[in-house]
Amino acid sequence: MDGLLATDDMMQQGESYLLFDPEDVNRTGNRQAAADFVRGASYAPFDLLGMPVDLMNMPFQAFGITDDKPFMGANYLIDLYASIFPEYSRKGGIDEVMGRVVGGVAFDAPTVLSALPKLRMKVDDEINAFRDSQKLRKEEDPQAQQVAPVLEAQASPLVAVVKRANDEGFKVTFDVKDDGTYLVVRPSTVDKSSAEEVVKGARAKNDGAQTGTDKAAPLTKKEIDTVLSDPNLNAAYQTADKISREINGVPYDLNFIMQESGAGARTSSLAKQAAIGRAFMMAAQGSPEYKSAVFSAYGQKYPTLMDAINAKNYDDLLEKSYVQLGRETDMQFRQMPIQTTYHGGDLDYVTSTGGTNSIGMLRDVIQNQNLNVFRGGDPHDFLNKVDPNTGLNMNEQFRAVHDYFGHGTRGSKFDATGEEIAYGSHSQMFSPLARMAMAAETRGQNSLVNYSPLNVELEKKISELTDQLSKAKTDADKSSIRTQIADLQMQREYAPQKSLLLPPEMLELSYTGGMPEYLRRANIPEEGTYMSDVPLFHASGQKGLLEVDPAYMGTRMGSYAAQEKSNLLGYDMPQRSYFFQDNYRTGDPATRGDVSVYEGTGQRVYDAIEDPVGLVDLARFRNQGVLDRNLFQKDFEQSIMDYGYGGYSAPFGAGRAVQMFEPVSVRGILDE
């Protein structure tokens, strides 16, 4: 049991762990009396924490104006703690009182707090963590705000007691029903009348004074949008805002923006998220180079936080982040104002073609105050602790809170873009430490599944069948095609169940794409997917070059390729240098005028025609129906660079040209 040491355990520890004389414990020869005495002594932390309130109320108690447990006083906190651990309920006997006197009054506060570890009790650490967190909450320093929620979670369950006290003793209980097929968890916070009021309010806004709509009729898409856009109707937003303020001290942002950079900025794209998917793969492989580089990056990003949690290395930070994620997930689960129905896969929200159905989920959540959640899968490395009150493990809890707060606040879909928005929605509710693990579980997995070649061939088949469905003329043909699509949907590969950390840049809502420079050495493409020592030739107006650097992209393009230069810069495409492959050729505008010719060799050059990894195919699929070809170009070029390739080779006239994303050492061979 987390929290205080059990009475019998304390009595077995021996004299060296006791704050008081063993003779006091055994003075009656009665084991029950001894147990009462030890339990009374264990109340010392609460006596200390509640002492200011008790002292203030003492004169009023003498005149009978207040009771024996004023709000936030020692007895009040003890009783709330006992609501979590019933064995610590106050009995009020003389032995218990004597224990409280010896444990809490015979020493001053510093002595008691320094001596409590001898009892092998956790309460002293919880009190210190809680008090430290409250001090940090009052500071405006962002670093202090990062540490505060970590300390609060470490202070659990004491923080749970205090938060419960702040909520005037409100306690969440669960009604759990398990029929062997479905597990239904209904918290005491579910208020059926509130859902009815939300539906009524949404219909009033859409229908005006009309009252003819059947109350039981399913919410329309328009009515759902009304609920989501109105903070007074959006229960998911209201709870998310409360938690965001509690954890991070800032209001929840319902209208956040997260886009890639450049013209045609998209919320979610291959150019933006290819690097995240690639980083996920690298982290899953667990190379020492990756771990060392990422751990150092977190140290630079969150120095105060890393010092506060005493993170020793990548693996230590990984574990502490997931532990924090588990704690905060449990806190969020207990505040959801809906019931959850856990199933084995037959209650997924799906469309007629087997795709995900976010409207169905939102209608169920808003109108029925119910959320269907999948229960199953491989055990999680860290999120495996089972809540005895519900029978759910932390990973099952996380699925519920992510669907509710990630998708339920703004109504984001379950596609690639919707999952990226869901990360932005839900990540606001976690502390920086918990967000490290949360990002890997959501944004990282989504980016791997949707913005890596993992499912590209499958997606192409589904796309072809979808086109056929729109052209099918008979019901039989349509039914057959829908069945094929549904079968393919079931074959989709998902991210491996690996606990890992993404680079800190990839946690930010402001992230626009790209692999951090410090991961260059760890980001090595798979053998056999690139060309080495490719002969390269470059024409330049500069003499005496030893290196051709992509940072100078466009220096001469304004005179012969102004539109291409404008597109490259306007869409924020990767910087590159242009080379002829295998031999130098004249006739191109870049070779005209007073130029010097240089040669070098290209390393890790990707063949865009052979497309060995499927990155060009992936970009083509992700841009189906998109008229702006610049977005397609940006997607495949950025993904090639993010996968660690130095550049790519493509047809150019009668031969080939190479565009390099990294500097190339050269030597002059000819002056014209």
C-alpha positions in Angstrom: 0.0 0.0 0.0 1.3 3.5 -0.9 1.3 6.0 1.9 1.7 5.3 5.7 3.3 2.1 6.9 0.8 -0.4 8.2 0.6 -0.6 12.1 1.7 -4.2 12.3 4.7 -3.5 10.0 5.8 -0.6 12.2 5.7 -2.7 15.3 7.9 -5.3 13.6 10.6 -2.8 12.7 12.4 -2.8 16.1 13.4 -0.2 18.6 15.8 1.6 16.3 12.9 2.8 14.1 10.7 4.3 16.8 10.3 7.9 17.9 9.2 6.9 21.3 10.2 4.5 24.1 9.1 0.9 23.4 7.9 0.7 27.0 5.3 3.3 26.1 4.0 1.0 23.4 3.8 -2.1 25.6 2.8 -0.3 28.8 -0.7 -1.9 28.9 0.4 -5.3 27.6 -2.4 -5.0 25.2 -1.6 -5.3 21.5 -4.6 -3.3 20.4 -3.7 -0.5 22.7 -0.2 -0.6 21.3 -1.6 -0.5 17.7 -3.8 2.5 18.7 -0.8 4.3 20.2 1.3 3.7 17.0 -1.6 4.9 14.8 -1.9 8.0 16.9 1.8 8.7 16.5 1.5 8.3 12.7 -0.9 11.3 12.6 2.0 13.6 13.4 2.4 14.9 9.8 -1.2 15.9 9.7 -1.1 17.5 13.1 1.8 19.6 11.8 0.1 20.5 8.5 -3.1 21.4 10.2 -1.6 23.1 13.2 -2.1 26.7 12.0 -5.8 26.1 11.4 -6.3 24.3 14.7 -4.5 27.1 16.6 -6.7 29.7 15.0 -9.9 27.8 15.8 -8.9 26.8 19.4 -10.6 29.9 21.0 -13.8 29.2 19.1 -13.8 25.5 20.1 -13.7 26.6 23.8 -17.0 28.5 23.3 -18.6 25.8 21.2 -18.6 27.9 18.1 -16.9 25.3 15.9 -16.5 21.5 15.9 -13.4 19.5 16.6 -12.3 19.3 12.9 -12.3 22.7 11.3 -11.8 22.9 7.6 -8.1 22.0 6.7 -7.4 21.3 10.3 -5.5 18.2 11.5 -8.6 16.0 12.2 -10.1 17.1 8.9 -7.0 16.0 7.0 -6.8 12.7 8.9 -10.4 11.8 8.1 -9.9 12.6 4.5 -6.7 10.5 4.4 -8.7 7.7 6.1 -11.2 7.9 3.2 -8.4 6.6 1.1 -6.9 4.2 3.7 -9.7 3.2 6.1 -7.2 1.6 8.5 -6.2 5.1 9.6 -9.6 6.1 10.8 -9.6 7.9 14.1 -10.8 5.9 17.0 -10.4 8.6 19.7 -9.2 6.4 22.5 -6.7 7.4 25.2 -3.9 5.3 23.6 -4.4 7.0 20.2 -4.4 10.4 21.9 -1.2 9.5 23.7 0.4 8.5 20.5 -0.5 11.8 18.9 1.0 13.6 21.9 4.3 11.7 21.9 4.5 11.7 18.0 3.6 15.3 17.4 4.2 17.4 20.5 7.2 16.0 22.2 9.4 17.2 19.3 9.5 20.4 17.3 8.5 20.3 13.7 12.0 19.9 12.1 12.8 17.1 14.5 9.6 15.2 13.7 10.1 15.6 10.0 13.7 14.4 10.2 12.8 11.5 12.4 9.8 10.2 10.4 12.0 8.3 7.8 13.1 6.1 10.7 9.6 4.7 10.7 10.0 4.0 7.0 7.0 6.2 6.3 6.5 8.2 3.2 4.4 11.0 4.7 7.4 13.2 5.5 8.5 13.2 1.8 4.9 13.8 0.8 4.6 16.9 3.0 7.9 18.3 1.9 7.0 17.8 -1.7 3.6 19.4 -1.2 5.0 22.4 0.6 7.7 22.8 -2.0 5.2 22.7 -4.8 3.0 25.4 -3.2 6.1 27.7 -2.9 6.9 27.1 -6.5 3.3 27.8 -7.6 3.7 31.3 -6.3 6.8 32.0 -8.4 6.5 33.3 -11.9 9.7 31.6 -13.2 8.7 29.1 -15.9 11.3 26.6 -14.6 9.6 26.7 -11.1 6.2 26.0 -12.8 7.7 23.0 -14.5 8.8 21.5 -11.2 5.6 22.2 -9.1 3.3 19.6 -10.7 6.1 17.0 -10.4 6.3 17.6 -6.7 2.5 17.6 -6.3 2.3 14.1 -8.0 5.1 12.9 -5.7 3.1 14.1 -2.7 0.2 11.9 -3.7 -1.8 10.7 -1.9 -1.4 13.6 0.5 -2.0 16.1 -2.3 -5.2 14.1 -3.1 -6.3 14.7 0.4 -5.6 18.4 0.3 -7.2 18.8 -3.2 -10.1 16.9 -1.8 -10.3 19.3 1.1 -10.2 22.2 -1.3 -13.2 20.6 -3.0 -14.9 20.6 0.4 -14.6 16.8 0.8 -16.0 15.9 -2.6 -15.1 12.2 -3.3 -15.3 10.3 -6.6 -16.5 6.8 -6.4 -17.1 4.3 -9.2 -19.9 1.9 -10.0 -18.2 -1.0 -11.8 -20.1 -3.6 -13.8 -18.2 -6.5 -15.5 -20.4 -9.1 -17.3 -17.4 -10.8 -18.8 -17.8 -9.1 -22.2 -18.0 -5.4 -21.3 -16.6 -3.5 -18.3 -18.6 -0.4 -17.5 -17.0 2.1 -15.2 -19.4 4.9 -14.1 -18.1 7.6 -11.8 -20.2 9.4 -9.2 -19.6 12.6 -11.2 -22.0 11.6 -14.0 -25.0 13.9 -13.9 -27.6 12.9 -16.5 -29.4 16.2 -16.2 -26.4 18.1 -17.3 -26.3 16.2 -20.6 -29.9 16.9 -21.1 -29.3 20.6 -20.5 -26.4 20.6 -23.0 -28.5 19.0 -25.7 -31.3 21.4 -25.0 -28.9 24.4 -25.2 -27.4 23.2 -28.5 -30.8 22.7 -30.1 -32.1 26.1 -28.8 -29.1 27.8 -30.5 -29.8 26.0 -33.8 -33.6 25.9 -33.8 -34.3 29.1 -32.0 -37.7 29.0 -30.4 -38.7 25.7 -32.1 -39.4 22.9 -29.6 -40.6 20.2 -31.9 -37.3 18.2 -32.0 -37.5 14.9 -30.2 -35.3 15.1 -27.1 -34.1 11.5 -27.8 -33.2 12.2 -31.4 -29.4 11.8 -32.1 -27.5 15.1 -32.1 -26.8 16.3 -35.6 -23.3 17.3 -36.8 -24.3 21.0 -36.6 -25.5 20.6 -33.0 -22.3 18.8 -32.0 -20.3 21.6 -33.5 -22.4 24.1 -31.5 -21.5 22.2 -28.3 -17.8 22.1 -29.1 -17.7 25.8 -29.9 -19.5 27.0 -26.8 -17.4 26.8 -23.6 -20.6 26.9 -21.5 -21.8 23.7 -23.2 -18.5 21.9 -23.7 -18.0 19.8 -20.6 -14.8 18.3 -21.8 -13.3 21.7 -22.2 -14.5 22.8 -18.8 -12.8 19.8 -17.1 -9.7 20.2 -19.3 -9.4 23.9 -18.3 -9.7 23.0 -14.6 -7.0 20.4 -14.8 -4.7 22.6 -16.9 -4.9 25.4 -14.3 -4.2 22.9 -11.5 -1.2 21.2 -13.2 0.4 24.0 -15.1 -1.1 27.2 -13.7 -2.4 28.4 -17.0 -5.9 28.2 -18.7 -6.6 25.7 -21.4 -6.3 27.0 -24.9 -9.2 25.8 -27.0 -8.1 27.7 -30.1 -4.4 26.8 -30.3 -2.7 26.8 -33.7 -0.1 24.2 -34.7 1.2 24.4 -38.3 4.3 23.7 -40.4 6.2 26.8 -41.6 6.0 28.3 -45.1 3.3 28.9 -47.6 0.3 26.5 -47.6 1.0 25.7 -43.9 -0.7 22.5 -42.9 -1.6 21.4 -39.3 -0.4 18.0 -40.1 1.9 16.9 -42.9 4.7 14.6 -44.0 7.1 17.6 -44.1 6.2 18.4 -40.5 6.0 14.9 -39.0 8.3 12.6 -40.9 11.1 13.5 -38.5 8.9 12.6 -35.5 8.1 9.2 -37.0 11.8 8.7 -37.8 12.8 9.7 -34.3 10.3 7.2 -32.9 12.0 4.5 -34.8 15.4 5.5 -33.7 14.3 5.6 -30.1 12.7 2.2 -30.3 16.0 0.8 -31.6 17.6 2.4 -28.5 21.0 3.2 -29.8 23.4 4.7 -27.3 24.0 7.7 -29.6 20.3 8.5 -29.7 19.9 8.2 -25.9 22.9 10.3 -25.0 22.0 13.1 -27.5 18.3 13.3 -26.4 19.2 13.2 -22.7 21.6 16.1 -23.1 19.0 18.0 -25.0 16.5 17.6 -22.2 19.1 18.8 -19.8 19.5 22.0 -21.8 15.8 22.5 -22.2 14.7 21.8 -18.6 17.7 22.3 -16.4 15.8 23.0 -13.2 13.4 20.2 -13.7 16.1 17.7 -14.5 17.9 18.7 -11.3 14.8 18.5 -9.2 14.0 14.9 -10.3 17.7 13.9 -10.2 17.6 12.4 -13.7 20.8 10.3 -14.1 20.5 9.3 -17.7 18.1 8.7 -20.6 16.6 5.5 -19.1 16.2 7.1 -15.7 14.4 10.1 -17.2 12.3 7.7 -19.3 11.1 5.8 -16.2 10.4 8.9 -14.2 8.5 10.5 -17.1 6.2 7.4 -17.4 5.7 7.2 -13.7 4.6 10.8 -13.7 2.3 10.1 -16.7 0.7 7.3 -14.8 0.0 9.5 -11.8 -1.5 12.4 -13.8 -3.5 10.0 -16.0 -5.1 8.6 -12.9 -5.9 12.1 -11.7 -7.5 12.9 -15.1 -9.5 9.7 -15.2 -11.1 10.4 -11.9 -12.3 13.8 -13.1 -13.9 12.7 -16.3 -17.7 13.4 -16.0 -18.7 10.4 -18.2 -18.8 6.7 -17.9 -16.5 4.4 -19.9 -17.4 1.1 -21.5 -14.5 -1.1 -22.2 -14.7 -3.7 -24.9 -12.6 -6.1 -27.0 -13.0 -4.4 -30.3 -16.7 -4.8 -31.2 -17.8 -1.4 -29.9 -15.3 0.8 -31.9 -16.8 3.9 -33.5 -16.7 3.0 -37.2 -18.2 4.1 -40.4 -19.9 1.8 -42.9 -16.6 1.3 -44.7 -14.7 0.4 -41.5 -13.1 3.8 -41.0 -13.1 5.6 -37.7 -16.2 7.6 -36.8 -15.4 10.6 -34.7 -19.0 12.0 -35.0 -20.3 8.8 -33.5 -17.9 9.1 -30.6 -18.8 12.8 -29.9 -22.5 12.1 -30.1 -22.1 9.2 -27.5 -20.0 11.3 -25.2 -22.1 14.5 -25.3 -25.6 12.9 -25.4 -25.1 9.6 -23.6 -22.2 10.6 -21.4 -20.5 7.4 -22.4 -17.2 6.6 -24.1 -16.4 3.2 -25.6 -12.8 2.3 -25.1 -10.8 -0.7 -26.4 -9.5 -3.0 -23.7 -6.6 -5.3 -24.7 -3.2 -5.3 -26.3 0.2 -6.2 -25.0 1.1 -5.2 -21.4 2.8 -1.8 -21.2 6.3 -1.5 -19.8 5.3 1.2 -17.2 1.5 1.9 -17.5 0.6 -1.5 -16.1 -0.5 -0.7 -12.5 -4.1 -1.8 -11.8 -6.5 0.5 -10.0 -8.3 -1.7 -7.4 -11.4 0.5 -7.6 -12.0 -0.1 -11.3 -9.8 -3.0 -12.3 -8.3 -0.9 -15.1 -4.6 -0.5 -15.6 -3.0 2.9 -16.4 -2.7 2.2 -20.1 -6.5 1.5 -20.3 -7.1 4.7 -18.3 -4.9 6.7 -20.7 -6.8 5.5 -23.7 -10.0 6.9 -22.2 -8.6 10.2 -21.1 -6.8 10.8 -24.4 -10.0 10.1 -26.4 -12.1 12.3 -24.2 -9.7 15.2 -23.7 -7.7 14.9 -26.9 -10.7 14.4 -29.3 -13.6 15.5 -27.2 -12.6 19.1 -26.5 -12.4 20.2 -30.2 -13.9 17.3 -32.0 -10.8 16.2 -33.9 -11.1 13.2 -36.1 -9.2 9.9 -35.7 -7.2 10.5 -38.9 -3.6 11.7 -39.1 -4.5 15.4 -38.8 -7.1 14.7 -36.0 -4.5 12.8 -34.0 -2.0 15.7 -34.3 -4.7 18.1 -33.0 -5.6 15.7 -30.3 -2.0 15.8 -29.1 -2.2 19.6 -29.0 -5.4 19.4 -27.1 -4.4 16.8 -24.5 -0.7 17.8 -24.0 -1.8 21.1 -22.4 -3.1 19.2 -19.4 0.2 17.4 -18.5 3.2 18.7 -16.6 6.5 18.9 -18.6 7.8 15.6 -17.1 4.6 13.6 -17.9 4.4 15.3 -21.3 7.7 13.6 -22.3 6.1 10.2 -22.1 2.7 11.4 -23.3 4.2 12.8 -26.6 5.7 9.4 -27.4 2.4 7.6 -26.8 0.4 10.0 -29.0 2.2 12.3 -31.4 5.1 9.8 -31.8 2.9 6.8 -32.6 0.6 8.8 -34.9 3.6 10.2 -36.9 5.1 6.7 -37.3 1.8 5.1 -38.4 0.7 7.9 -40.8 3.9 9.7 -41.8 6.3 6.8 -42.4 6.3 4.1 -45.1 4.9 1.6 -42.6 1.4 1.5 -44.2 1.9 3.2 -47.5 1.2 0.1 -49.7 -1.9 -0.7 -47.7 -3.1 2.9 -47.9 -2.7 2.9 -51.7 -4.9 -0.2 -52.0 -7.5 1.4 -49.8 -7.4 4.6 -51.8 -7.9 2.6 -55.1 -10.8 0.8 -53.7 -12.4 4.0 -52.4 -12.2 5.4 -55.9 -13.9 2.2 -57.2 -16.6 2.6 -54.6 -17.5 6.0 -55.8 -17.9 4.6 -59.3 -19.8 1.4 -58.4 -23.3 1.2 -59.8 -24.9 -1.8 -58.0 -25.5 -2.4 -54.3 -23.7 -5.8 -54.6 -20.6 -4.1 -56.0 -20.7 -1.5 -53.4 -21.1 -4.1 -50.6 -18.2 -6.1 -52.0 -15.9 -3.1 -52.1 -16.8 -2.0 -48.6 -16.0 -5.5 -47.3 -12.6 -5.4 -49.0 -11.9 -1.9 -47.5 -12.9 -3.1 -44.1 -10.6 -6.1 -44.4 -7.7 -3.9 -45.4 -8.4 -1.5 -42.5 -7.9 -4.4 -40.1 -4.4 -5.1 -41.6 -3.0 -1.7 -40.7 0.2 -1.8 -38.8 0.6 0.2 -35.6 3.6 1.5 -33.7 5.4 -1.0 -31.6 4.5 -0.9 -27.9 7.8 0.7 -26.9 8.4 3.1 -24.0 10.6 5.9 -25.3 11.3 9.6 -25.4 11.2 11.9 -28.4 13.6 14.9 -28.7 12.3 17.8 -26.6 11.7 20.0 -29.7 9.0 17.6 -30.8 6.9 18.1 -27.7 6.2 21.7 -28.5 3.0 22.8 -30.2 5.1 25.3 -32.1 7.2 22.5 -33.7 7.2 23.0 -37.5 9.2 20.0 -38.5 12.8 18.8 -39.0 15.3 16.6 -37.3 17.5 18.2 -34.6 21.0 18.7 -35.7 22.4 16.9 -32.6 20.9 13.7 -33.9 22.8 13.7 -37.2 25.3 11.1 -36.1 22.6 8.8 -34.7 20.3 9.2 -37.8 22.0 6.7 -40.2 19.8 5.3 -43.1 19.5 1.6 -43.6 22.3 -0.1 -45.5 21.4 -0.7 -49.2 18.9 2.2 -49.4 21.4 4.8 -50.6 24.3 5.4 -53.0 27.8 6.3 -51.9 30.6 8.1 -53.6 28.4 9.6 -56.3 30.4 11.7 -58.7 29.0 15.3 -58.5 29.7 18.4 -60.6 28.8 22.0 -59.8 28.9 25.3 -61.6 29.5 28.5 -59.5 30.2 32.1 -60.1 32.7 31.9 -57.2 36.3 31.0 -57.7 38.5 29.0 -55.3 35.7 27.1 -53.5 36.6 24.2 -51.2 33.0 23.4 -50.2 29.6 23.9 -51.7 27.2 24.8 -48.9 23.4 24.6 -49.1 23.1 27.6 -46.9 23.9 29.7 -50.0 20.9 28.3 -51.9 19.5 30.7 -54.5 22.6 32.9 -54.7 22.6 32.8 -58.6 19.0 31.5 -59.2 17.5 34.9 -59.3 18.9 35.4 -62.8 17.6 32.2 -64.4 15.2 30.5 -62.0 13.4 33.3 -60.1 10.2 31.3 -59.7 11.9 28.2 -58.4 13.8 30.3 -55.9 10.6 32.0 -54.8 8.9 28.6 -54.3 11.8 27.2 -52.3 12.0 30.1 -50.0 8.3 30.8 -49.8 7.4 27.2 -48.9 10.4 26.9 -46.5 11.7 23.9 -48.3 15.0 22.3 -47.4 18.1 24.2 -48.4 20.1 22.5 -51.1 22.9 22.7 -53.6 22.6 21.5 -57.2 24.9 19.1 -58.9 25.1 17.2 -62.2 25.6 13.5 -61.6 28.4 11.4 -63.1 29.6 14.1 -65.5 29.5 17.8 -66.2 27.1 19.1 -68.8 26.9 22.4 -70.5 23.7 24.1 -71.9 21.9 24.5 -68.6 21.4 28.1 -67.5 23.5 27.5 -64.4 26.5 26.8 -66.6 26.4 30.0 -68.6 28.5 33.0 -68.1 31.8 33.3 -66.1 31.6 30.1 -64.0 34.0 27.8 -62.3 33.4 24.1 -62.3 33.9 21.9 -59.3 33.7 18.2 -58.6 33.1 16.2 -55.5 31.4 13.1 -54.3 27.9 12.7 -52.7 27.3 10.4 -49.7 24.1 8.7 -48.7 22.3 9.8 -51.8 18.7 8.6 -52.1 17.5 7.4 -55.5 14.1 9.1 -56.0 13.3 6.8 -59.0 14.0 3.5 -57.3 12.5 4.9 -54.1 13.9 2.0 -51.9 12.2 3.1 -48.7 9.0 4.4 -50.2 9.3 8.0 -49.2 8.3 9.4 -52.7 5.4 7.1 -52.8 4.4 8.2 -49.3 4.5 11.8 -50.3 2.5 11.1 -53.5 -0.2 9.3 -51.4 -0.3 12.0 -48.8 -0.9 14.6 -51.6 -3.6 12.9 -53.5 -6.1 15.5 -54.7 -3.7 18.3 -53.7 -3.2 20.7 -56.6 -0.2 22.5 -55.2 2.8 20.5 -56.4 5.1 22.5 -54.2 3.6 20.7 -51.1 4.4 17.3 -52.7 7.9 18.5 -53.4 8.4 19.8 -49.9 7.0 16.5 -48.4 9.3 14.1 -50.2 12.4 16.3 -49.9 12.0 17.0 -46.2 11.3 13.3 -45.5 14.4 12.3 -47.4 16.5 14.7 -45.3 14.8 13.7 -42.1 15.6 10.0 -42.7 19.3 10.9 -42.7 20.0 11.0 -46.4 22.5 13.5 -47.6 20.5 14.3 -50.8 18.6 12.7 -53.6 19.2 11.8 -57.3 16.5 12.3 -59.9 16.3 12.5 -63.8 17.5 15.7 -65.3 17.3 16.1 -69.1 19.2 13.3 -70.7 21.0 12.4 -67.5 20.6 12.9 -63.7 21.0 15.7 -61.2 21.6 15.5 -57.5 20.3 17.9 -54.9 22.4 17.8 -51.7 21.1 18.9 -48.3 24.6 18.9 -46.7 27.9 20.6 -47.5 30.0 18.8 -50.1 33.8 19.1 -50.3 34.9 20.0 -53.8 37.9 20.8 -55.9 38.0 23.0 -59.1 38.5 21.2 -62.4 37.9 23.7 -65.1 37.5 27.4 -65.6 35.4 28.7 -68.4 
